[in-house]
Amino acid sequence: MDSSIDAITNNIQLALAPVFLLTAVATMINAISTRLARTVDRMRAIQRLIYQGDVKDQEALLHLTKEAQEAKMRGRLCTAAIFFVVLSGVFISLTVLELFFFQAGAVRSMQTTYVIWTFVLGLISFMTSLCIVLTEIVFAYRSAGWSTPGIQFK
């Protein structure tokens, strides 16, 4: 095999290795978006119950108001997690571009510190997103209506 072909193959492999992380990023965005959508749907259902006046029991009404606030907090956590996972995707994409251009020799003055920093920042953003998702899951479990009062409709 020609050494230039080997060099090109090596350059492509080096530049595309972080792309596998982008698959994880896309999967995380999908998972978090699903959680966010379910939270928003639940919030709308609760608000509909509260504002239509169907709930007459004061204890149940207080419980629904508390659950609406908890859903709002979960939505904020999901939104923050999506922000960090998208930021991670941007940093990892920059890493791929830097590696490709660096290996191809298109940018001779580029320092390897850029590659290191964008990759590390991508991983830190991804880990931050994972931590926020874990927080949201724990919060969702703790706020589950284990002792929900009976809701009386008219």
Helices and strands as residue ranges (DSSP letters): H 3-16, H 19-52, H 58-104, H 112-142
